[in-house]
Amino acid sequence: MANEQRDTAPDGERPVGVPDPRPADTARAPELQADCSSCFGLCCVALPFAASADFARDKRAGTPCHNLQPDFRCGIHRRLRDEGYSGCTVYDCFGAGQQVSQVTFGGVDWRSAPESAAEMFDVFPVMRQLHELLRYVTEGLGRPEAEPVHAGLHGERTRLERLVGSDARTVLGTDVGALRGEVNTLLVRVGDLVRAQVPGRTRNHRGADLFGARLSGADLRGASLRGACLVAADLKGADLRRSDLIGADLRDADLSGADLTDSVFLTQPQLNAARGDAATRLPPDLSRPGHWAAEADTPGRQRTDRAGRPGPGPKRVRPRRARPRRR
């Protein structure tokens, strides 16, 4: 199987003849992907951010980002990283933005109806959590190994779909913590059932502090990395097939050449926060971040500073070390 993966196409798709462990549309359902053209720029208004390595300046919750245009588009979308807004390129709402904009509030934006703005901004982060859970449940249902818990997952998906389609008051009244705990019981089983397909003893790093860990070339097949802190970890060439990565912090982790083809609960925001290259093998329902190639060191290429002057280029700032939450 390892040799079969060597022929994986650069975009993360498997070669002809190699079975795909999960349907490509499991987490690619349109309602679980951000559609900024149908959103009122909610992540650019509702959420706060602080000046840091990820954001060039402070912004309070409920205040529009100064880069937000009248048509709810970002004025520096193509230059976000160059302008100091790499945090924006990592974020993903899992489709919550268009759900709140077009369904919960019926397509009436907060500029046209300022009296609804506060409620809309409160609903958005709750909806984002519900959509994230829905994304995990949908992936679990696409895993044939998790068939023993499919009935329970179907029930949770029905409940979540009912919630995300409810009115603003119902969404705001949801006890997301309790709901997450109930759904997580099933998600743990999904991860265990998938990991059990790996023969022999697998590693258990659930909630582990692996900040900056040297795991280059490590055999992490079937490992539990749920909630693990892998910030700035060296995972070059690591085998992460069938590993459970739900909630793992992959900020600035080096995934160059790593094999993640059938890892469990890996999301696009996790990939966006990490580093990788053309040799990194991805699940079929995730995309290779565009900035990976841009950030790679190319022989013979001279770096420049933000003003375009020759020089060593900007210094990489490592994220502040934080203890991860156990999931």
N, C-alpha and C positions, 0 to 999 in steps of 0.2 A: 504493500500500500504506500509505503514511503516513496518508492521509486515512481509510482504512478503520479504522486503529487508534484514531482519535479517538473512535469510537463504542463503544469497549470499556466493558463494564459495570463499575461500581465494585468488584465483587468479583474482578476480574481475568479474568472469562470473556470470550471473544470473542463479538461479535454474530453473529446468524444470517447465514449466507452467507459468512462469512470462514473459510477453511480453517485448521484447527489443525495446526501443523507437527509435533506429536508427540501421541500418544494421551494422554488425560488420566489414564490409569491407569498410565503408565509408572513413576512413582516413588511412586504412591499405593497400591501393594500393601500390604495390612495388615501384613505382616511387616516392612515398612520404615518404619512409622510408630510412634511411641511410644504405647504403651498403658499408662498409669500404673496403671490398675486391675488389671492382670495382673503388675505388677512389685512387688518387695519394697523399693521406695524406694532402689534401688541408687545412683543418682546422688547421693542425699542422704546416703549413708554412705561409699561406696567412694572418692569423689573429695575432694581437699583444696581449700580456697580460703582466700585471705588477705583481711584487712580492707582495703577499697579502695573506689573509686567504685562497684564492682559488688557488693560483699558487705559487710554491716554488721559482720562480725566474722570472726575466724580459725576454721578448722576443719581438723583433721588428717585424713588419709586413713584410712578404716576406722572413724572415729568418727561416729556419727549426728548429723546437724544437730539443734540443739535445737528446731527447728520440726517435726521429724518426729513424727507421731502413732503410737500403737500399731497402727493399721490401715494403716500405711505411706503415709498421705496427708500432704500438707503442711498445717500448721495455719494458714498465712497465704497460701495460694495466690492468693487474690483481691487480696491487698495486698502482694505481693512487691516491687513497685517502690516503693510508699510506705514500706515498711519497710527499704529499702536493699538489696534483693536482686535488682537488675535482672539480674545475671549468671545467675540461675536461669531467667529468662524467655527468655534467649538460647539456652541449652543445648538440644540435641536428641540423643537416643541412636540415632535411626534404627531403633528397634525392638529394640535390643540388650538393653534392660532386661527385657522380657517373655521374650525368647529364653533368657537366662541363668536367669531365675526359673522359668519353666514347662517348659523343655526340658532345658537342661544340668543343672539341679538338680531336675528332676522335680516342681516345685511345693512343695518343702520349703524354708521360709524360714530365714534365718540366726538368727532368734530361737528358733525351735523346735529348730534343730540348730546350736548355736553352734560345734560342731567344724568345720562346713563354711564358716563365715563368712569366714575369711581367704582361702581358695581362691576363693570366690564373688566377693569384692571384687577379687581379682587378675584373674579371668577377664573381669569386666565391661568394663574399658577396652580390652582386646584385642578382645572381641566388638564393641564399638562401632566400632572401626576396620574390622573385617571387614564390618559392616553398611553403613558409609559407602561402602566400595568396591563392595559389592553394589548400592547405590543408584545409583552412577555408571554401573556396567556396565548396569544395567537401563534407565537413561535412554538410554545409547548404543544399545541394542537397539531403542528406540522411535523412533530417528531414521532415517527412510528415506534421508537423505543419507549416512549412515554404513554403508550396505549392504556396501561392500567389506570392512569389518572385522567384520561381524556373526558370521561363523563363529568368529573368534577370541574375540569377546565371549561367544558361547554357551559356548565351552570354559571361559572364566574364570568365568562364572556357575555352571556345574556344579561347578567346583572350590570356589568360595566357599560354595555351598549345602551341599556336603559338609562343609566345615570348620565352618560355624556349627551344623551338626547333630551335631557330634562331641562326645565327652566333654571334661571340663574339662582333663585332661592334654594332650589333642591340641591344644586351643585354645591353651593356654599355651605349647606347644612350637612354635607357628607363628612363622616368621620374617616378621613383618609388613612389615618394611622391604624385604626382598627381594621379597615378594609385591606390595607396592605398586609397586615399580619395574617389575615385569613387566606389571602391569595398566595402569600409567600410559602405557606405550608405545602401547597401544591407545587409551587415552583422549585422548592427544595427537592421534592420527589422527582420532578422532571430531570433536574441536574443529576441526581443520584442514579436514575435509570439509564441516562445517556452515558455517564461515566463508567457504569458497571460493564459496558461493552468492551472496555479496555482490559485485557488480561493482566493478571498479577496485581500486586499492591500499588495503589496510586497515592500521590502526595496529598496531604490535607493542609492547606495554607489558608484556611478560612479565617478572615479577619486579621491575617498576619501583617506585621510591619516589615515590608520588604523594600523600604525606601532605598533607592540606589543599589539594590542587590545585583550581584554579578551572576546572571543566569544565562549567559551566552551559551547557546547550543544545548541547553538543558532539556531533558526529556520530561515534559510536563503534561504528557497525554493523560487525560482523565483526572487531572488535578482539580481540587476544589480551591478556587481563588476568590470565592465569594467575599466581597467587601475588603479584599486585601489592598494594602497600600503598596502600589508598584510605581510610585512616582520616581522618575529618573532611573528606573531599573534597566539594566542591560539585558535585553531579551533577544539579542541578535541571533538568528538561526534557531531559536527555541522551537520545540515541537509542542504546540498548545492544542492539538486536535482533541476534541471531546472534553476540554477543560471547561469548568463552570466559571464564567467571568462576570456574573451579575454583581453590579456595584463595585467592581474593582477599579481603583483609581490608577489610570494609565497616563496621567499627565507627564509629558516629556519622556515617557518610556521609549526605548529604542527597539522597535519591532522589525528592523531590517532583516529580511530573509526569514522571518518567523513564519510558521505554518499555523494559521488560525481557521483553516477551511471549514471545520465542523465544530468549532467551539460553541459553547452554550451561552445564550443571552448576551452576546457581545453586541454593542450598539454603535451607531454611527458617531455619536458624541465621544465615546471612548476612543475610537480610531482618530477622530479629528484632534483630540488632545495629545495623541502620541506622535511619535516619529516613525517613519518607515521608508520603504523604497519599492522599486519595481519588482523586487524578488519576494516581497511579503505576500503570502497567500491568504486570501480572504474568503469568507463565506459568500455564496452567490447573491445574497440579498443585501450586501453592503457594498459601498463604493470606495474606491481608493481616494483619499483626500488629495485635492489638487496641490496643496502646499508641500506635500511630501517631496515631490520632485524639485520644487523650487528651493527647498531648504537643504537639499543634498549638496555635499561638497563635490564640485566637478573639477577634475584635473585641468590645470591651465586657465581656469576661470578666475579673474580678479574680482574680489569683493569690493563693494562700494558702500559708502554710508548713505543715510537717508537723502542727503542732498545730491547724491550721484558722484561724490568725489572718491577717488581710489583710496583704499584703506583696508584695515582688517575687518570692517563690517561691524554690525552691532553685536555686542556681547550677549550670549545666551544667559538669561536669568532663570535660575531654577525656581520652581514653585516653592512656596514656604511649606515646610514639613508640617503635616497635620495628622493627627491620629484618626484613622478611618472608623466609620461607624460599622459595627457588626450587623450583618444582615442575616 
